[in-house]
Amino acid sequence: MKRLLTSLVMCLAVGSVSAKIEAPDHVLYGSVSLFGNPVPEGQLIELRLVSTGEVLARYRLGSSDRLGSLYALRIPMDTVEPRPAGRGRPGDPIKVFIGDALAGETTIGAEGRAVRLDLDPQNLATGPSLEITDVEVFEGNGGTTPVVFDVSLNTTDPDDVILFWRTRDNGATGGALCSPGVDYIAEDDQQLIFSPGEMQKTITLQVCGDSVIEPLERFFLDIIGVQNGVPSRDAAVATIIDDDNVPELRVADVSVIEPSSGQTAAAVFRPRLSRNSDFEARISYRTEPLNAVPGVDYTPVQGTVSIAAGDLEAVVPVPILNAPGALPPRSFHMIFENPFNLTVTDDRALGLIIDRAFRPAALVEQQVVNGRDVTGLADPTAIALSPDGEHAYVVSESLDTLAVFRRNSGADALAFSASYSAATTGFEDALLDGALDVVVSPDGLNVYVAARTADAISVFARNPATGALSFVQNQVDSEMSTPESTVPNAGLRGVRQLLVSADGEQVYAVGAASNGLAVFARDGTTGALEFLEAEVTGVDDPQDSGGTVVAMTGPSGLVEAPDGAQIYVASRLGNAVQVFARDTDSSSEDFGRLSYVTALRDGLDGISGLRGAFDLVLSPGGEQLYVSAESENAVTIFDRDASGALSLRTTIEGATQDVPGLVGPQGIAMAPDGLEVFVTGFGDDSLTIFRRLTEAEDGLEPGDLVVRQTMFDDQGSVLFMAGPTDVEASGDNEYVYVVANEDNAILVLRRISLDVIFFDGFETR
């Protein structure tokens, strides 16, 4: 009987356990948002007990098609002691999280009930939600670089909203000042105040630059608290990108053939990185016209282009339009700026539009470059051709040298022959310091060099057969006359340009520092010079009938009338052209001497276009005088009458749609046939070739100039024409020589006759 009772108790006990009924779940459900913004699918929603932090329910947003964008948390319930793990009871305080963000607080309700609870962290506090963005910044190579955090509210508040913040290291090291090992300036216990109505502000910190190659570094901007608002996150991250080891952006120039009417074409620029990167690279771009006209020759574009992490190249197309008429090459720049995760050495690329129907005035024949084709050609300033056309002479201002080239030798227009300096045997006494100009006498027997630093003219005898030189003498300004080989004289301080009279009897020199014009008699046998006189600004020479010289300040150019009766001087700082009468009576004691006549000064007596008058040239018959005006970006034309008097005709301004070059013009030359005028633009690395009219045409008069072609450095086949100074045309009317001072080069152009049919000889890329 006892055994039977024991068995019954055991059966009842087992039966009571298996008969326990599960309590129905309590369900929370509703919408989900983060500070008013949608929450993406896949975000985890969790319900946790406040007392223990135990997770009672989870739901991954979007995992149930029936719920759509809503959530539902089913909370297992229990009311029997002891409470099993993972179960709740009515009245238990709970918290609901969206990811790591606390989004709701409540208590568990009755078993078997469903309660709606819309989740958003902003529901837990009063006031707006405060958002702060992560940022990335290049550290820089020195000093400090600002790193700017954008801070915003999602709504306004009638009271001040105050953000309390501080910085915290996260790989990057903060400090009070930039010093070795410090990556950014740290801050502590700071405030940012939003006044009522304000919704956008910034926090600016400073990153310390250095040249040490480093990995990515980061620091936090911690949100300590928000008064009258709720933070959307606990911290923002600043990523410091080392710009000592980022890729370099390279963009090639682009040439494109102009499309025919009704067709389309594009100049496609390809920004390319020197290597790929683990981060996206970005840069903004915009077109900038040179002589191409936006909306006529091309459609301007601007924007930002990205190169994805791991990629090397992007594409930026520029639509090219059909422009009516046969036009010379036109160009525009593609400008690159605001780089991110890359460096830019050259911030622009050239777009060149080529019209197949255009007939050029000149084509590149040769480019003689210092260090590549020849040595001793650093900072060349001037070139002179021998009358027989066999040799060219080039002076180097920085090297104090005079180089000799053979012309038309083999396949080259110029071939190096020799170089002379004070270190050359037999030339020890030659004064070539700051050699600035060079001329060859009309008989081809002598070469003369203007040495600005030495305030001297060096005289050389020339062997017409070989072009070789031998030293003859120096002529030095009287204040500098110390060598026994010199003859004291005046007017040569800062001597800048020389002129040998067409009859070979005199040499004229302008001294920019002495504001003077020196006159020398030339020995027809030896080429030696003898000082005759000096005309100086502000002085009335008592030995001639002329008056006081006016405005000949900083003279830089001079030219002789075809009949030899006048000498005209361009005064760069005087903004003027001086007219001197020259004694042409070879039997007179005053043969070759000058008498001041007048000055045409910019801004006086109706004269304009002469600011920065730099150089000048006369037409072969002497009918017109053409002046390059450096400060005007212009060429000014004067008519000359039989007496040598000048009257202003017009000024042609550069940097315009019709005259795209001509910025800072210096050198000017006339073709011997009088059909073209050549002008160097030092300011924009250009050469403008004008067609000179010989008869009336379309409302223009003989002597007027019309742009025929403009060449720019790094455009098409012109690769070495930076800083063009001097330009000379060969006596055979076949070649033009441009001295590129900044590129240390001589550019040789072959003239194309006006009646030659243009051929399709351009290269495109």
Beta strands, then each sheet from edge to edge (+ up, - down):
strand 1: 23-30
strand 2: 33-34
strand 3: 37-38
strand 4: 44-49
strand 5: 55-60
strand 6: 71-77
strand 7: 93-98
strand 8: 101-107
strand 9: 114-116
strand 10: 129-132
strand 11: 135-138
strand 12: 144-153
strand 13: 161-170
strand 14: 174-175
strand 15: 184-185
strand 16: 190-194
strand 17: 200-208
strand 18: 217-227
strand 19: 230-231
strand 20: 235-241
strand 21: 248-250
strand 22: 254-257
strand 23: 265-269
strand 24: 272-273
strand 25: 281-289
strand 26: 302-307
strand 27: 316-320
strand 28: 330-340
strand 29: 343-344
strand 30: 348-354
strand 31: 362-369
strand 32: 380-385
strand 33: 391-396
strand 34: 401-409
strand 35: 412-420
strand 36: 435-440
strand 37: 446-451
strand 38: 456-462
strand 39: 469-477
strand 40: 486-489
strand 41: 495-500
strand 42: 506-511
strand 43: 516-522
strand 44: 529-536
strand 45: 555-560
strand 46: 566-571
strand 47: 576-582
strand 48: 594-601
strand 49: 613-618
strand 50: 624-629
strand 51: 634-640
strand 52: 646-653
strand 53: 665-670
strand 54: 676-681
strand 55: 686-692
strand 56: 705-712
strand 57: 724-729
strand 58: 735-740
strand 59: 745-751
sheet 1: 6+ 1- 9-
sheet 2: 2+ 3-
sheet 3: 5+ 4- 7+ 8-
sheet 4: 17+ 12- 10+ 19+
sheet 5: 11+ 20+ 18- 13+ 16-
sheet 6: 14+ 15+
sheet 7: 24+ 21- 29-
sheet 8: 22+ 30+ 28- 25+ 26-
sheet 9: 23+ 27-
sheet 10: 31+ 59- 58+ 57-
sheet 11: 32+ 33- 34+ 35-
sheet 12: 36+ 37- 38+ 39- 40-
sheet 13: 41+ 42- 43+ 44-
sheet 14: 45+ 46- 47+ 48-
sheet 15: 49+ 50- 51+ 52-
sheet 16: 53+ 54- 55+ 56-
end
